[in-house]
Amino acid sequence: MLQRQKLAGLSKPLPDVDGTDMAMRRLAARLSLLLLCVAKPLRADPAVDAAFERQDYPAAITAARARIAILAAAGQGRSAEAGILLTEQAIAQTRLPDWPGAEASARAALAIAGRLRARPSAWPLTARRTLALALEAQGKAAEARRLQRRLLAATRGQADGAMAEAALRNLGRLATPAAPSLTPAQAQARTALETSVGKARNARDWPAAEQATRALMAWALPLVGPDHPDMASLHALLAEALDEQGKPAAAEAEFRQALAIRRSRLGDDHPDSIAALASVAGSLFSQGRLAEAEPIHANVLARRQRLLGDGHAATRLAMANLAVVREALGQLQAAEPLRQALLAAAEPDSPLAATRLADLARNLARQGRLAAAEARHRAALAIRTARLGSTHPDTLTSQYDLAGVLLARRQPMAALDYISSAVARRRDRLGLLHPATTAAGLRMADVFVALGEGRGAEDYLRALLRAYDERPGFDAAGRMGLQAGLASVLEASDRVADAEPLRRAVLAAAGPAERASRMAALATNLDRQGRSADAVPLLRQALALAIRQQGAGHPDTGSIAQALARAELALAPRRAIAPARTALAIGRAGLGEMAQSEDADQLTQLARVSAEPALLLARALFASSTSADARAAALDALQSAGDSAAGRALAQAAARAAVPDAARPLWANWQLALLNRAALDRQLNRALDTRAADTDQRRQQLARDRVAADTAVAAAAAALARAAPAYFRLVAPGPVALAALQRGQKGQPPLLKANEALILLHPGSASLPTGQQNGLVLAVTREGTAWAQIPIGPAALAREIAALRCDLDHGGGADNSACIARTVKGLRGAGTGPISPEERESFDRARAHRLYQTLLGAPAIQRLIAGKAEWIMAPKGSLLALPFAALVTAPPAGDDGDPQALRRTAWLGLQRPISVVPEVSALAALRGPGRVARAASTAFFGVGDPAFGGGGDAGGAGGALHGLYRDATGDPAAIAALAPLPGTRAEVEGQARRLAAPPEATLLGANATEALLYERRPLLASARVVMFATHGLLAGDLGGRLAQPALAFSPPPPGSASDAANDGLLTAAEAASLSLSADWVILSACNTAAGDGGPEGLSGLARAFFHAGAGSLLVSHWRIRDDAAGRITGETIAHAQPGTSRAAALMQAMRALAADSSEDDAAQPYSHPSAWAPFALVGVTP
């Protein structure tokens, strides 16, 4: 009934979240003639083809008949070629139209197909469709309907879905009642009304469009009734006009009415019904109701995939829509395979491929996979530069995106190059106040802040805002973005009060979808000013709004809950408990979802998300309750209050050990799938960097392979989860319950032994409210729990720990005056004069006693732990760097430099066995039911005294060590120049003699190479004790971009070939790939206990050996004296007999060395803790 004219604006894009067009087809294209559903001619004969090209259909029929006659004369009248010609003849007859003739030709073609038993290929399907349309045109609807259903069954899910879509539309049309005939006056009225609608929409005069559409609906309703498909189209038109006027609720109601009509008249699977369903989802998205929109988008995609196939444009649109919604919900992993599939379907090096690359890169960047994101952004930039030019808006968008990733990778200077180009070109091409120019300006400001030019960022943004002031009412969204950006710049400079008016202005202008985040930003500003009472009501409103719009589990909901907990903690700590629990639960849920990826970077990032809400919860519980239940809840929370990669490595090793033998092949298959996917990522990155023309097909194939790899990983993980249900729970373990520590659970014994105390220590955080920043100590024994606050703040605590370490770092005679100077300056102020030799050689026992009292001296803690023989420390943050053995438990007497006074000192490490666990979950990993004791057939394997010939000191080389790396491997010449370690030969040989190891179980001197290590892997894998006595090089020392923690081995001879497997550096990644059965791994090298670049504490070397399967580690806190190292490690292993714990064995070895007075006349006697206390035991006796 309605004219099928093309009305402008029938598709309206949702917010351009990530560069993907998320346009919802709110009105499906209606067919004006039945002929539109007929396929193009099949091109079987040149004469027929030419006639079709000229649209000379009588000539096409004549040519087809002539060719058919020739075939018949040759005895081929029933051949496939004849069937194709008859089909083309039928198509031409529909164009005349000659419906009876088309019916006859199509039936003849189908008869040939039946005789040939032709499979449902192009020409039989086209003949059937043509016959159905001819029958419909002659009023034979029942038979036409049967044919269309057969056609749908034969084509459903095909590659491009075009025939299935046409069949569905034809079936829908057959089910639609014919429109009544119109009188000339009615036709004239219809034309006038439709023209009014079209003019208003073309002019984007949405109030007028609404009025005209309502008038058209009022006119049509009595003619066709409320449930006619034409009324659904009008409801959709009205919905769009309402949405454009900012009336989302009214628009949603109209979209739902259109959906109801189409479902009732056309069925759920009709393309128009699916499009209407997508429109409802789009309306929910635009209102910020993401949790409601996501399952609807998933439904749309599933239906289009089933009906139209993956190759249909509508299916790909649905895929992109679902990806956008999932990314907006924070479901980045679930969206990634959709992004990968869209990229694989794009033509290589096309502008569409660049868009898909950029979309995928944004997803990867938000996951924290910045290197992969950078590679894809660079590839997109290269394509756009080549295909679109350097000044095209899309090319400038790629520069903007790449600058953002580089900024996140802490490369602000590199980011400046790209963003300054994007800003200049957008300004020249689009104008200063264009939204794209404004967005680039905001990123430019971020770069300025990262470069320490906060004032420059402020001036730049204020200049842009002044330009906006000259055009009142122009681009309110752009102005709001600039105001928010300027507020962030001011807050970063601690000018929080100056930012408040801007935050209020932004909130006043915010739309429904942005209101929760803008309200939370203002509230956070107020809280930072100390106005928590004003912040709390705003945060409560923002949290309720976020839960309603995005769902209770969205990361943004967690961020707002965390801000509310922080504000409440400053006012009424008890009220902070609930929002802190909400934020912590959301963070932990994200970490659990990542278990199957085993991506260390992502797991680290997600673990850090949980850290602050965990500490907020623990502080709130401490401040508001003294009950045992509160302490149990705090124990749960503190286990998430700090990331530990070493703890994760231990959990992964325990999970592997717990896989039953029958499921081992499935685990291996999953690992292979992960490795294959990682290899494909590397190959794809290299291919994306290559601009040669012959790589196009390879890039496309790699993109398809990458999609298949995701599927393979998911399938392998699912199979492993079915066969070994505990595996992924053990890989990403939750917090250990108090009951599991004290009483045991599920028929298992307690994780704590009767003579043990577990002590969790957190240093606190300066980001918490004043009065709540100090750390906490929580002790657990089988009998009870106790907690206390650390009486000094986190910064003062870190300085005390650093000063203590400076007093101890004397190994090998190294000069640590720079360390002492830095620390003492921080403790006693500047201008106190140079450091004296006495200060350098002595040890401040009073400080060590103060630290002991600060951390463990609280009466409640002492009452609980004093009677326990062994203490297990679980430190967080700066406390991971603390050598607990060197703490002093009683006020010291005598001179700090007197060997006898040192020997009489009450050292904690000489009074009771001390061990360290990176996480409380390590107890479950080492002592839980999944831990399987592995038999060691070899007593010892050791590496020492590598062939170094330099005269320097590796441990203190600092930035110079970046020269050890050349490209992606070690530089043999630089490694050979490291200082020799002759004392380590005796250390390794001594252990080998004590344990009766065979000669081939030691690698010494020139034989201490990576190549021989790998060659003797069977011996290494079966050894009970493994020792590496060599230089340990931390990432903080290396300085280069490619550096990572490593142990130095003998490099290959000059001039010989070297690769990563024999370059003289056993990196953390290579160590993690080893397979060990060792009860002990001894890293008798420099500083292998220390953190490498962050608060992690245990080095990458330590966590790598845990990942490889080590049961416990003996690691060093500082550079070790050769004579002391051999004695401690040797005697520790000698004392580690049945009935003696590993921690007790280490304590006995330290006692024996400290009691030795033979070096009392030396500058550093054995009674000095720098000699006897360098080692820490990480892990516990199973």
N, C-alpha and C positions, 0 to 999 in steps of 0.2 A: 504494500500500500504506500509506504513512504518512498519518496524518490531516493535513488541510490547515488545522490551526488556526494562528491568528496568534500567533507567539512574539515576545515583546518583545525588542528589542535586535538585530534582524537586520541593522541598519545601524550601523556604527561609524565615527565621524568620525576622520580623521587629524588631526594637529596643525593647529590653526586658524591657518595661516601668515599669511593676509591677509584674514580675514573671510569668505572664500568657503567654503561648506560643501563639504568635499572627501570627503563620505561615499562609500565604495565599497559598491555593492550586492552584498554577499557572498552573498546568496541571492536569486535572482530570484523574483518572486511566482509561485507555481504556480497552475494553473487547477484549481479544485475541480469545476467542471462544464463541459461543452462549451459550454453556453449563454453563458458569460462571453466567448466569442470572437465572439458574434453581435452585429452592430451594433444600436444603438438604432433604433427605428422611424424611417422617413423622413418621417413627418408629411405625407402627401399629402391626407388627408381629415379634416375636423374630427371626425366620428363615430369614425373609427378612432383618431384622436389621443386623444380622450377615453377610449376603452376602454383604450388602453395606459396612460394616466395612472392609471386605476383598477386596473391589472393584471388586467383582465377580458378574458382572451385569447379565450374563446369569442365574446364580444360583438365583439371586434376582427375576428375572422374573419367573423362574420355581416355586419358593416358593410362590410368590404372586398368581400365577394362581392356585396352589394347594389349598391355603387357600380360594380363591374365589369360587372354586368348592365346598368346604365343606360348605361354607355359602349358596351357591345356593341350595345344597341338603337339607339344613335345612330351606329353605324358606326365607333366609336372603340375597338373591343375590342383593337386591336393598337397602340394609342398608347403613348407614353412614360408617360402617367398610369396606364394599365392595367398597364404593367410595374412601376411603383412600387407599386401596390396589391397585385399578386401577390407582390412581394418582402415587403411588410409582412405579408401573409397567411402567407407561409412562416415569417417570424420568429415570429408568434404561434403557429403550429403547433408550432414547436420548444419553446415554453414549456409545452405541455400535458403531455407531449410527444406529437406525432403525426408520427413521422419519415417514414413513407411519404407522408403528406399534404404535409409540408414539402418533400420531394423533388419531388413533382409540381408544387407551386406555384412552386418555384425554377426548375425546368426550363421551365415556361411563361413565366416572366419572362425567362429567358435567350433563349428562342426569339424573343420580341418584340424584345429588344435586338439579336439577330442580324439580324432583318428590317429593323430601323431603321438597322442599321450604327452603332449608338451607340458613341461613343468610351468608353474605360474610365473612366466617371464614377462617382459614388457608388452609384447603385442597381444597375447591372449588376455592379459589383464585390461589393456586398453580397449580391446574389442568388447569385453564384458561391460566395462564402464560406459562405452558408447551405446551399447544395446540398452542398458538400464536407462540412460537419459532419453533415448528415442522412445522407449515404452512410456516413460513418465510424460513426455510431451504429448503422447497420444491418449493419455488418461488411463493407462494400464498400470496404476500405482502399485497394486499388490505384487505383480511380477517384478516391477522395478525395485521394490523394496527388498525382495528376496535376493535379487542380483547384487544390490549394494551391500547387503549383509555378507554374502559370499566374498565379495571383493574386499570388504573390511577384514574378514577372517584371514584372507590370503596375504594381505599387505601389512597387517598390524605389526609395528616394531621394525619395519624395514629401515634401511640406512637413512634415507632422507625424509621418509614419512609422508611424502606429498600425496600419494594415492590414498593412503589410509585417512588422511585429513579430508580429502575431497569426498571420500565415501561417507565419512561421518557427517559432513556438512549436507550432503545430498539426502542422507537418511533423516537428518533434522528437518530439512525443507519438506520432505515427503510427509513428515508428521505434523507440519504446520498447516492449519486451515487456510484455505485461499482467502485473500482479502476481498471484501465486498467491492462491487463496482461503484465508482464515484460518479456523481453528476458533474457536469461542467463547472457548476458553482463550487462544489466541494473540491474538485481538482485545483481550481484557481485559489481557493482558500489555503489548501495544503501547500501549494507552491509559495504563496506569500509568507506563510508561517515558517517554512523551511529556509526561505531566503533570509528572513530576519535572524533565525538562529545562526546561520552561516556567517552573516555580516558581523554579528556581535562577537562571535568566536574569533573570526579573522582579525578583528580590531582589539581582541583581548579585553573587551568591555564585559567583564564577568557579571556584574549586576544585570546588565541588559541581556546577556546570554541566559542568565537564570530566568528572567521574566519571559523571554521569548520561548524558552524550552518548556516552561510551565504552561504557556498558552498552547503550544503544539500538543502537549500531553492532554490538556483539557479537550482539545478538538478531536484527538484520535481515540480517546477512551470510549465514547459511546459507539464508535464504529467497529473497533476490534476487540474490546473488552480488556480487563486489567491484566490478563495472563498471556497476551499475545507476545511473541518474541520482539515485535516492533516496540512494544511498551518497555521491554527490558533495555533496548537500545536507548530509549529516551530517558529512562531512569539513570543510565550510565552517563549520558550527556549532562543531565542535571547534577549528578554527583560531582562531576569535574568542575562545573561552574561554581558549586558551593565550596569545593576544596580550594579553588583559586581565591576565594574571598575569605579564607581563614575560618571556615565553618566545618572542621573535620568530622565532628560527630554527626551532623546532618548529612554530610557526604557519605560517611560510612553506611548510614541507614539506606540511602539510595543505592549504593553498590550492592548491599545485601538483598535489596528488593529485586534488582536486576538478576542477581545470582539465583534467587528463589524461582523466578519466572523461567529462566533458561533451564534450570534443573528439572522443573516439572514438565516442560514442553519438549526439551531436547535430550534430556538424560545427563547423568553426571560426566560421561566421557565425551560429550560433544565439545569440539574446540571452543565454541562460544561459551559453554558452561565453564570450561577450564580457565578461559581468559577472564570470565567474571569472578571466578574464585581468586585468581591472581590479583584482580583489582581490589578485592576485599583485603587481601594480605598487604597490598601496597598502601591502602588507607590506614591499616593498623600501624604499619611501619612509619608512615608520615606523622602519626600521633605519638610516636615513641613507644608504642606497645609491642616491643620486640618479641617478648616471650610468647605472645599470642600469634604474632605473624609467622614465626619460624616454622611451626608444624604445618601451617597452611601452605607455605612456600614449598616445603618438602613434599607435600601431597601433590601440588601442581607439577613438580619435577617428576615424581614417580609416574603420574598419569601420562605425561608427555613422553617420557622414555618408553613406557609400555605401548602407547598408541602410535607414536610418531617416530621413535627411534632416536638414538643419540645425535644423529647428524642433522636433524631438522632445526631450522633457525629458532623456532619457538622453544625447543628443548634446551638449546644453548642459552637462550634468554632466561629461562627458568633456572638453569644452573648458575648463571651469574647472579640472579636475584637472591637465590638461597645463599650463595657465598657471601654476598653483602650483608644479609641479615645475620648470618652466623658470626661474621667478623664483628658486627656491631654488638652482638651478644658476648663477645670475647671468646667464642668457640673457634679459635684460630686453627687448631688442628683439624677439626671437622670440615672447615672451609678449604683447607689446602688442597685436598684431592680434587675438588671442583675446579680450583684455579689451575691445577696441573692439567686437567682434562681439557679445559678451554684453551690453554696454550697449545696443547698437542693438536687441537683441531684447526688452529690458525695456519695460514700459509706462511712458510718461513720468510723472514725479512720483510714482511708486509707491515703496514701501519697497524693493522689489527694485531699482529703478533707482538708489536711493541707495546700496545695497550695491555695485552694479556701478560706480557713479561712484567710490566710495571705493577699490575694488580697483584701478581704473585709475589713480587718483591716487597710490596707493602705488607702483605700477610706475613712473610718471613721475617721482616724487620720487627713487626709487633711480637713475634714469637721469640725475639732475641737472637735470631740467626742472621746476624748482621753481615757476615762475610758473604753468605749466599745471596742476601738481598742486594748487596753492593754489586755483585757480578751481574745480576739480572737488570738492575737499573742501568748499569753501564751498557749492557747489550741493547736495552730499549733506547738509550740515548744514541747509540751508534746507528741503529736502524732509522730513527727519526731524523737524525742529521743527514743521513744519506738520501732518504726518500722524501723528506718534507722540507729540508733546509734548516739552517742554524737558527733562523728567527721565527720558525713556526711555533705557535702556542704550545703544541704538544712537545716539541723539542725543549722548550723552556720549562715545561712541567717536569720533564726528565731531569733537567739540571737542578730544579727545585728539590725533587725527590732524592737525587743522589747527594745533594748537600745535606739533607736531613740525616741520611744514613752515615755519612762521614762524620757529622757532628756527634751522632750517637756512638761512633767508634773512637771518639776523642781525637779527631783529626780536624780541628777547627780551621787551620790554615788551608787545608785542601778544600774544606767545605766553602771557605770564603771565595775561592776562585769560581766555583760554580754558581753560588747564590748571587754574587755580585754581577755576573754575566746575566743571570735570569732577571734580576731586578732592572738592570739597565735596558735590556731588550724589551721586557714587558712594558716598562715606562715609555719607551720610544714607540712601540708598536700599538699598545693598548691605552696608554695614558696613565698618569700618575695615580688616579683614583679608581682604576679598574680593579675589581675584586681579586683578579689574579696577581696584579701588581702589589696590592695590599698584603696578600698572603705571602708573597716572596719577601716583602719588607719585614714582616713578622719573623720570618726565618733568618733574615739578615740580622735582626736584633738579637736573636738567640746566639748567632755566631759571635756577635760583638761581646755578649756576656761571657761566652766560653773563652774568649781571648782576653778577658779581664777588662774589657772596655764597656762597663755598664753605663757610664755617663754618655758614651757615644751612642749606645743603643737607645737610651732615653731621649737624647736630642733628636735622633732620627725619627722615632715614633711620634714625638711631639710635633715635629715638622709636618708629618703626614696628617695628624689630627687637625692642625691649623688649616691645612688645605681643605679638609672636610668641612671645617667651620665656615669656610667661604661659600659653601654650597649647602645651605640648610635643607634637611630632608633627604639628601642624596645618600643612597646605599646604606641604610641603617645597619644591615648585617656587617658591612665592612667596617663601619665606625665601631661597632660593638667588639669586633675582633681586635681592632687596634687598641681600644681601651683595655681589653683583657690582657693583651700582650704587654702594654705599658705597665699595668698593675703587676704583672709577673716580674718585669725587670726591676721595678722599685722594691718588690718584696725580696728579690734575690740580693739586693743591696741593703737589706735590713731597714728600708724606709717603708715599713708596713703601714703606718698611719697615713702616709701620703698616698698609698694605694687604695685606701678604703673608699674614697668618693668614686673612684673609677669602678671598683667592684660593685658599688651600689647602682651606678649608672648601667652597667652591663646587666645586672639582674633585672632592672626595670624594663630593659628592652628585650629580654630573653623570651623566646617562644616556648611552647609547651615541652618540646623535646629537649630543650637545653636548660630548662628551669632548675632541675635538680642539681646539675653540675655547677651552674652559676651561683645558686644559693649556697652550695657547699663551699665554693671558693670564697665567698664573702664571709661565711662563718669561720673558715680557717684563718682568714685575715684577722678577724676580731679576736679569735682565740690567741693568735700570736701576739696581739697587743695586750694580752692579759685580761680581756673582756669575755671570759668564758661564759659568764651568765647570759650575755647577749648572743653568743654563738650557739648555745645548746638548742634553743627553740628553732632556730633556722635549720640546724642539722637534723633535728627530728623530722621537720617537714620534708627536707630533702631526702632523707632515708625512706620515708613512707612513699614519696613520689617515685623514687628510683625502684623500689620493690614493685610498685604497681606497673611501671612502664617497662622495666627491663628484667624483672624477675629477682627473686631472693638470692640467686646464686651468681649474679653478674659481677665481674670484677669491679665495676664502678660502684655497685652497691656496697661491696666490701670496703672500698676506699672511703665512702661516706661514713659507713659504720665505724671505721677506724678513727676518722676525724671526730666523730661524736664521742667515742670512748676516750680519746685524748682530752677533749674539753670537759667531759664529766669527771675525769680523773682529777682535774684541778679543783673541782667544786665538791663533788660527793662521790668518792671512789666506788661506793657500792653500786651506784647507777651506771658506772662504766663497765661493769661486768658483762651485761647482756650484749651491748654493741661490740665489745671486744671479742666475745665468743662468736658473734656473727661474722665479723671480719676474719677471724682465725679459721673458722669452718670453710669459708669461701676460698681462702688461700690454700688450705690443705686439700680441698677438693680438686683444685687445679693441679696440684702436685701429684695426686693420685692418678689423674687422667693421663699424666705424662709417663707413667711407669713403663709403658710398652715401647717408648721411643728410645730409652737409654741415651738420650741426648744430654750430655753433661752441662752444656751451656744453658739449655732451657731449664733443666732441673735446678741449677744454681739460681737462675733468675726467679723461678717460682718459689723456691725455698726462701729467698730474701723477702718476697711479698708477705710471707707469714711471720717474719721475724718481729716487726714492730707490734702488730696486734697481739702476738703471744706475750711479749714483754708487758704491754699495756694490761693484759688480763692478769698476769702474775702480780704486777704492782697493785692493781685494783684489789685483788684478793688479799694481798698482804696488808694493805691499808685499811681494809674494812672487816677483817675477821681474824680470829685466832684459832679457829676450829681445825680439827684434823681433816675434815672434808675440804676445807679451803686449801690446806697444804697439799692434799692429793690433787686437787684441780690445778694448783700452781705447778706441781711436778709435771702434769700433762702439758701445760702451756709452755714451760721453760724448755721443753725438749724441742720446740719449734722456734725458739728465740735465738736463732743463729744458724747459719748454714755450715755444713761440714761435708765437703766432698770426700774426705777420708771415710766418714761414716757411711756415705752412700756406697763407696767402693767396697767396704766391708760387707754391707748388706747385699751387694750384687754377688760377691764371692759366696756368701752363705746361701743365697738363693740358688746359685748354680750347684752347690754341693747337695742341696735338698732335692734336686730333680731326680726322680726315680730312674733306674736304669732303663726301663721300658720307654721312658719319655725322652731319653738323651738324644735320639735321632731327631725328634721334633724340636728340641732346643737348638741343636746344631743347624737344623733347617731354618729356624727363625734367625739365628745369628748370620747365616749365609744371606738371608733375605735383607737384613740390615746392612751387611757389608756391600751387597750388590747395589742397594739403593744409594749408599754413600759413594760408591765408585761411579755410579751414573751421575750423581750430582757433580763430582769432580770432572767427569768427561764433558758434561753439559756446560759447566763453567768455562772449560777450555774452548769448547766449540763456540760458545757465545762470544768469547774474546777474539775469535778468528773471523776475519772479514772476507776470506777467500770465497769465490762463488761456488766452488765445488763442495763447500761444507753445508750448503743449504739443506740437501736431503739428509745429511747426517744429523743436523740439528733437529730436524723434524722427527727423524726416527728415534733419536735420544729422548725427545720430549714424550713420544708415545711410550717408549720403554720406561720412562720415569713414572708415568701413570700406572703402567702395569706393575712396576716395582712397589708402589703404594698398596696395590691390591694384594700382591704377594706377601708383603710384610703383615698386613692385617689378617690374611688367611693363616699365615704361619703362627702369629700370636694367638689367634683364636684356637687353633689346634693345640698349641702348648698349654693354653689356659684350661682347656678341657682335660688334658692328660695330667697336668701338674697344677691343680688349682691354687696351690700355695705360692707358686713361683712369683707372680707379679705382686702379691701381697708382701712377700719378703724383699723384693727388689726396692719397693718404696714403702718401708714399714711405717706404720703409724706410731704414735707415742706408746711407750711401754707403761702398762697400768701398774699402779702401786701394788695391787694384789699379786701381780706376776713377780714382782721383786721380793715381796715379803713372804707370800704363802704358796706361790705357784698357781698355775691355772691349767684347766683342761687335763688334769692328771699328771702335770709336769711338776718337778720340784721347783722351789724358789730359785730365781736367778741370782740372788745374793746368798752367799754362804753365811753361816752363823757368826763367823769371826770378821765379817767385812762390813764396812760403811761405804755407801755411795754418796759422793758430795758433788752437787751441781753448783757451779759458780758462774754468775753472769755479771759483767762489769757495770751494767746499766747503760743509759743512753742520754746524751745531752739534748736529744730531740723531744724528750718527755717534759711535762710541765715542771716548773720550779717546785722543788720539794719532793718530786717523784723520780728524779734522775739517777739516784744512786742504785747500785747493783744489789743483787740478792744472792744469798747462799742458802741452799736447801739440802739437808742431809737426810739420808734414809738408811735405816737398818731393818733387820727382820722385826725388831720390837716396836719401832715407831718412826716418827718424822720430826724434824725441827727446822726452823728457818730463822734467818736474821738478815738485817739490812747491812750492806757494806757502808761503813761510816764516812767514807770519802767519795767524791764524785768520780765519774769515769775518766775525766782528763787527768786528775791528780793521780788516780790509780795507774793509768798508763805510764805516767812519768816515773812513778816509783818502780814499776816493773822494768822500764828501760834502764834506769840507774842501776838496779840490781844486776841486770845482764851485763852492763858495762864493766862492773867490778869483776865479773867472772870470765869474760872473753879474753883470756890470757894464753890460750893454747898455742903451742909452737913458738912462743916468744913473740907473737905478733904485737905490734904497737897499737893499742886501742885508745890512744889519747883523744882522737877526734870524737869517738863515741862518748867518752867521759865528758869532754868539753861541752858537747851539745846538751847532754842530759843535765850536768851540773848547772849550766847556764839557765836551763828551764826551771831548776829547783831553787837556786839561790839568787837568781837575778844576774844581770850583766855587770861587767866591770869589776869582777872579784879577783882578777889576776890570773896568771897561768896555772895550769894543773901541776901539782908537785909530784915528784917520783913516789913519795909515800902514798899519795892518793891513788896513783896508778897501780901499785903493787898490793895494797891492802884490800881488805874486804869489809864493807860496812855492815857488821853483824847487827848493829842496832836497827838499821833499816830493815834487814831481813826479819828481825823480831817484830818490828812494827807491822810489816806486811803480814806476818803470821797472825798477829792479834787482829789486824784489820779484817782478814778473811775468815779465820777459823776460831777466833778467840771469844766469840759471843757465848755467854753461859749456856744458853739453850743448846747450841751446837756442841759445845764441849761435853755437856752431860750425856748427850746421845752417842758421841763417837769415841770418847776417851777410852772406853773399854774394849774397842774393837782393834784387833791386831793389824789388819790391813785396811788401807784406805784407797778407794778407787775414785779418782778425780775425773769429773766431766766438765771441763772449763769451756767457756765461750769467749769469743772476741779476743781482747788483749790478754786475757788470762791464759790463753793457749800458749803464749810465749814464756810463761813463768816456769822456771825450774823449781818445782815444789820441794825437791830434795834439799835445796840450799836455804830453805826457810829455817828460822831459829825459833824454837818453842819456848825458851826461857830467857830472861835478861842475861846477856853475855857479860863475862868478866874478863879482865886482862886486856892486853893490847891486841888490836885487830891484826897486826903483822906478826905476832908471836906464834910460832908453830904449836907450842904446847897449849897456849890459850885456845887456838883454833881446835885442837884435838879435844879439849874439855868442853867445847861448845855443844849445846843441845840441838844438834841438827835434826830436822824432821826426817830426812832421808836415811839417817843412820839409826833412828829410833824405831821406825816401823816401815814395813814394805809399802811402797807407793806405786800405783800404776795409773795410767791415763787412758780413758776411752774417748774417742772423738764424738760419740753420741751415746745416750743411754741405750739406744737400740742395739749398740754393739754388744751389750751383754746378751741380748736375745740371739744375735747372730753367732756369737761364740759359744753360748751355753744352751741355746734353745734346742727343741727337738729336731730341727732340720740340720743341725751341725753333724757332719759325718767325719769321724776321725779317719785320716788317710794314712795308710802305712808308708813309712819312709824306709827304703831299702839301702840308702846310702847315708852315712852319718854326717858328712860335711861336704860342702862345695864352697870354694873361696877364690876371690879375685883380689890381687894386691900388687903394689909396687909397679904400676905401669911404667912404660918406657918414656919418661919425661926428661927433658934435658935443660930446662930453663932455670933461672935463678930467682924468679919472682914468687909472689905469694898469691895463689889462686883465690884463696878465701877472701882477700880484701881487694881484689882487682877492680871491683865495681864496674863502671861503665866500660872499661877497656875490654871486658870479656865478650862484648858483642862481636869482636873480631874472630871469635871461635866459630862463628857461623859464616858460611859462604853459600849463598843461594839457600837451598832447603836442607843442606847437610853441613856437618862440621868441617872446619878447615884443618886438615891434618897438620899443616905446618904450625899453626897457632896452638893447637893442642899439644904438639910435641914440645913447645916452649914453656909449658907449665912447670912449676917447681917440682922436682923429684920428691918421692916419698919413700925413702929406703926403709924407714922403720916399719912400714906396713908389711914388708916381706916377712919379717920375723913374726908379726902378729898373725898373719895367715898361716905360716908354717907351724907356729905353735899350736894353733887350733887344730890343724890337720893331724899333728902328732897326737894330741890329746884324744882325738876322736878316731884315730887309726884310719884316716881317709886314704884312699889309693892315690898315687901320684897324679893320675889324670884328673883328679877332682880339684886340682889347684891350677890357676892361671896366674903366672907371675912374670914380671918383666916384659920382654917383647912378646910373650905368649898371652898377655892379658888383653886380648883383642875381642871385639864384638864377634868376629867371624868364628873364633874358637868357642866363644860362649854359646853361639847358636849350634855349632857342630856338636857340642857336648850337652845339648838340652836334656837328653834322657837322664844323665847324672844329676843335672841341676834340678830337674823335676822331681827326682826321688830323694833328694837330700833332706835330712831333718833340720840341719843348721846351714844357712847360707850367709856368707859374709862378703861384703863389698868394701874393701879398705882402699879408698882412693879419694880424689877431689870430688866433692859434691858442688855442683854449680846451680844456683837458684835463678829463676827467671828474673828476679830483681837485679841480679848481677849481670845478666847477659845483655840487656839493653836493646838488642836487635828485635826487629819485628817478628822474625821467625823463631826466636829463641824460646825454649821451654826448659824446665828443670831437667838436669841430666847428671849422670855419673861419667867421669872421664876415664876412658880406656886408652890402651896403647894405640896410637894412630897407625894407619898403613904406612909402609916405607915411602919416602919421597919418590915421585914419579910413577908410583903404582896407581891402578884404578881404585877409586873409592866410591861408595854409594852410602845411602842412609843406613844400610845394614852393616857397614864396616867403615865408619867415618871417625871412630874414636869417641863418640858420644852415645851412651845408652840413654836415650831420652825417656821421660816419664811415659810417653805413649808406647814406646818399645818395651819398657819394663812391664807395663800393664798387660801386654800381650803374652808374657811368659806364663807358663803353667807350673805352679809350685805346690809342693806338699809340705813345706817347711813349717815346723813349730816356731822356729826363730828365723827372722831375717835381720841381720846386723848391718846397719849402714854406718860403718865406722869411717865417716867422712865429715866434711865441714858442714855443720849447721843443717843437718837433714831433718831436724825437728821443726825448724822455723818456717813461718809462713812465706809464701812467695807472691807478694804483690797485693795482699789484702789481709783481712782479719781471720782468714781461714786457720792459721796457726800451724797445722801440719803441712809440710811441703808437698808439692806434687809428686815428689819421689816417694814419700811415705804412702800416700794414697794409692799410687800406682802399684806398689808391692802388695798392698791389701787386696787390690783388684785382682792381682795375679794369683792370690790364694794363700798369702802368708797368714799364719795363725797369730803371730805377735811380732812386733818390731822393736828393735833396740836402736834408737835414733839419738843423734847428738844435738845438743842445744847450742854448742859453740865449737870452735876449732880445738881439736884434741891433741894433747901431747902424745907422741908416739909411744913413749914408755908406759904411760898410764893406760892408753887405749887397749893395748894388748893384754895387760893384766886384768882390767875390768871385764872385758868380753870373755877372756879365757876362764876366769874364775866364775863368772856368772853361769856359763854353760856347765862347768864342772859341778856347781852347786845345784843345778836344776835337775834334781833326782826325784823319783816318786816320793810323794809326801812333802815336798818342798815346792811352794808356789814359785812362779817365775819372778814375781816381785820380790819375794824373800831371797831368791838366789841373787838378784841384782843387789839387794841391800847388803848381803854378806860380802859380796865382792867389793863394794864401796867401803864397807867397814875395814876390810883387810888393808886396802890401799891407804885409807886415812890414818890408820894406826902405824904405818911404816914411817919411822923417823930418819931413814937413811938420807933423805934430801932436806933435812931441817936447816942445813946451812945454805941451801940454794935460795935464789930469789923467790922461787915458787915451790914451797914444800908440798909434799903429798897431802898434808893435812889441810891445805887450802882447797876450798870447794871447786875451784877451777880445775883441779886435778882429778878429784874423785866423783864429782857430780855432773859430768857433762851428758851422761846418757839418761834417757827416759824410756821406760817400758810403756809401749802403746799396745793395749790389749790386756786380756786377763787369762788366767789359767782356766782351761775348759772345765 
